[in-house]
Amino acid sequence: MAQISSLFAVPLATAMIDGADDLNRELRALFLGMEAQGDAHANKNPYQVGSKALFESGFGLFESEAPPIAKLRDFCWQNVYQVIRDLNGYDTDVLRRLHIGNEAWFHITRKGGSFAPHNHPLHSWSGVYCVCQEGDDPKSGSGEFTIINPHIMNTMYTDMATYRLRNPYGMGNASLRLQPGQLVVFPSWLLHFVSPFEPRSEDAVRITVAFNARFHLEGYEYGQL
C-alpha cells in the first residue's frame, strides 16, 4: 500500500496577547495621534503606493519606549524566539546569542484601503499584529490577510484527481481575518496581501502593526561553515 508523507511545508504561528482590550485601546489612540502629526511619523518611502485610505508609519516603531509599544514589542519577540527555538531545536544558550535586527511600523487603513501582493526581502521572519478592525462584515472578506500558496506550479494541470486535495496539499491561498490581539508570524519570503477594507462607516479604521526580523549569531562569522 502507498504511504503518503508531507514533502514540503510552510510554518505559520499565531498567538493572542493577554489584556488585549486595554492594550489595543492605548495603541489605537497613540497611533491615531501619531497619524495626525503627518510627516513627523509617516514613512517617506512606503511599501505600498500612496493612498489617502492608507497611512504607513516609519520603520522605527519598536525603538519607542512608550509603554504600550514596549509591551507589544516584547510580546512579538517572545513569540518569534519561540518559533525559532521550536523549528530549529536551539537551546537557551544559542537563543541568547541570536541577536535580532528589525524594522517595525503600523498601518492605519480606512475605507477602500488595501495591500498589493508583496513579501519582505532581506529578513527571515515577519509578523502582523491586529490592533482593531472596525465596522465591517466579518463574513464579507473585507480586510482579510491572505498568504499566497507558494507552490506556484501546482496549477499547471488540474483535473478531479487533484482538484479537491485536502490540506496541507490544497491549491488555494490561506485567508485570515485577524482578530484584535492576534499575532501572526510567518517566513518573510511568503507573498501576502490584504483585501480592500470595506466598513459601513467612513470613520471606521483597521489598524495593524507589522515587523520584519533578521538575526546574527554572536561569535559566528559568515563563511565559517
C-alpha positions in Angstrom: 0.0 0.0 0.0 1.2 3.5 -0.8 2.3 5.6 2.2 1.7 9.4 1.9 4.1 11.8 3.6 4.4 15.6 3.5 7.5 16.6 1.4 7.4 20.4 1.9 5.7 22.5 4.5 5.4 26.2 5.4 5.3 27.2 9.1 2.7 29.8 10.4 2.4 30.7 14.0 -0.4 32.6 15.8 -0.7 33.9 19.3 -3.1 36.0 21.4 -1.8 38.6 23.9 -3.2 38.8 27.4 -5.1 42.1 28.2 -5.7 42.8 24.5 -8.6 45.2 25.0 -6.7 47.6 27.2 -3.5 47.5 25.2 -5.3 47.9 21.9 -7.3 50.9 23.2 -4.0 52.5 24.1 -2.3 51.6 20.8 -5.3 52.9 18.8 -5.2 56.3 20.5 -1.5 56.5 20.2 -1.3 55.6 16.5 -4.2 57.9 15.5 -2.4 60.7 17.4 0.8 60.0 15.5 -1.0 59.9 12.2 -2.5 63.4 12.9 1.1 64.7 13.1 1.5 63.8 9.5 5.1 63.7 8.1 6.6 63.6 11.6 5.7 59.9 11.7 4.9 58.9 8.1 7.1 56.6 6.1 8.6 58.7 3.3 9.1 55.6 1.1 6.1 53.3 1.8 6.0 49.7 0.8 2.7 50.3 -1.0 1.7 53.1 -3.5 0.5 56.1 -1.6 -3.2 56.2 -0.9 -5.5 58.5 1.1 -7.0 55.4 2.6 -3.7 54.1 4.0 -1.2 55.6 6.4 2.1 53.8 6.9 4.4 54.9 9.7 8.2 55.0 9.7 10.1 51.7 10.3 11.5 52.5 13.8 8.3 51.8 15.8 9.9 49.3 18.1 12.6 51.7 19.1 10.0 53.6 21.1 9.8 53.0 24.9 6.2 54.2 25.1 4.7 51.5 27.5 2.1 50.1 25.1 4.6 49.8 22.2 7.2 48.3 24.5 4.6 45.7 25.7 3.7 44.8 22.2 7.4 44.6 21.1 8.2 42.2 24.0 5.2 40.0 23.1 6.2 39.9 19.5 9.9 39.0 20.2 8.9 36.4 22.8 6.8 34.6 20.2 9.3 35.0 17.3 12.1 33.5 19.5 9.8 30.6 20.5 9.1 29.9 16.8 12.8 29.9 16.1 13.5 27.6 19.1 10.8 25.1 18.2 11.6 24.9 14.5 15.4 24.8 14.8 15.8 22.9 18.0 18.0 25.6 19.6 18.8 25.6 23.3 18.7 28.6 25.6 22.4 29.3 25.1 22.0 29.7 21.3 18.9 31.8 21.6 20.8 34.2 23.9 23.5 34.7 21.3 20.9 35.1 18.5 20.7 38.9 18.2 17.8 40.5 16.4 17.7 43.3 13.9 14.3 44.6 12.8 12.1 47.1 11.2 8.6 47.7 12.6 5.8 50.0 11.7 2.0 50.5 11.9 -0.7 50.9 9.3 -4.0 52.7 9.6 -6.4 51.6 6.9 -9.6 53.4 6.1 -12.4 52.5 3.7 -11.1 51.1 0.4 -7.6 50.7 1.6 -5.7 47.5 0.7 -2.2 46.0 0.2 -1.0 44.5 -3.1 0.9 41.2 -3.0 4.4 41.5 -1.6 7.0 39.9 0.6 9.9 41.3 2.7 13.4 40.7 1.3 16.5 40.5 3.5 14.6 39.2 6.5 13.9 35.8 7.8 10.7 36.2 9.8 7.8 38.7 9.6 4.7 39.3 11.7 1.4 41.2 11.8 -0.4 42.2 14.9 -4.1 43.3 14.8 -5.0 46.3 16.9 -8.5 46.7 15.6 -10.8 46.1 12.6 -13.9 48.1 12.9 -17.4 48.3 11.3 -17.2 45.7 8.5 -18.9 42.5 8.0 -16.8 39.6 9.3 -18.2 37.3 6.6 -17.5 39.6 3.7 -13.8 39.1 3.1 -13.2 42.8 4.0 -9.6 43.4 5.1 -8.6 39.8 5.1 -4.9 38.9 5.4 -4.1 36.4 2.6 -1.0 34.3 2.2 -0.5 33.2 -1.4 0.1 29.5 -1.9 3.9 29.2 -2.6 3.6 26.1 -4.7 3.2 28.1 -7.9 3.5 25.0 -10.2 0.6 23.2 -8.6 -2.0 24.6 -11.1 0.0 23.7 -14.3 -2.7 21.0 -14.8 -5.7 20.1 -12.8 -8.4 17.5 -13.0 -10.7 15.9 -10.5 -7.9 13.7 -9.2 -6.2 16.9 -7.8 -9.0 19.5 -7.6 -10.2 18.6 -4.1 -6.9 17.8 -2.4 -7.3 18.3 1.4 -4.9 20.5 3.3 -2.0 20.7 3.5 -2.0 19.7 -0.1 -4.7 22.0 -1.4 -4.0 24.6 -4.1 -5.8 27.6 -2.6 -4.5 30.5 -0.7 -4.8 30.9 3.1 -7.0 33.9 4.1 -7.3 35.0 7.7 -9.5 37.6 9.3 -7.1 38.8 12.1 -8.7 39.3 15.5 -7.8 42.2 17.8 -4.9 41.0 20.0 -3.8 38.3 17.5 -0.2 38.0 16.2 0.7 36.1 13.1 4.3 35.1 12.4 5.4 33.8 9.0 8.5 33.4 6.8 9.4 36.7 5.2 9.6 35.2 1.7 5.9 34.4 1.6 3.9 36.6 -0.7 0.8 38.0 1.0 -1.8 40.8 0.6 -4.7 42.4 2.3 -8.1 42.7 0.5 -9.9 46.1 0.5 -11.2 47.2 3.8 -14.9 47.9 3.4 -16.5 49.2 6.6 -20.0 50.5 6.7 -18.9 53.7 8.4 -16.5 56.2 6.8 -14.9 56.7 10.3 -14.0 53.1 10.9 -10.4 52.0 10.8 -8.3 48.9 10.6 -5.0 49.2 12.5 -2.2 46.7 12.4 1.4 46.6 13.4 3.9 44.8 11.2 7.6 43.9 11.6 10.4 42.1 9.8 13.2 40.4 11.7 16.7 39.2 10.8 19.3 37.6 13.1 23.0 37.3 13.7 24.5 34.6 15.9 27.1 36.1 18.2 30.5 34.5 17.7 29.7 33.3 14.3 31.2 34.8 11.1 29.6 34.0 7.7 31.8 31.7 5.7 33.0 29.6 8.6 30.9 26.6 7.8 
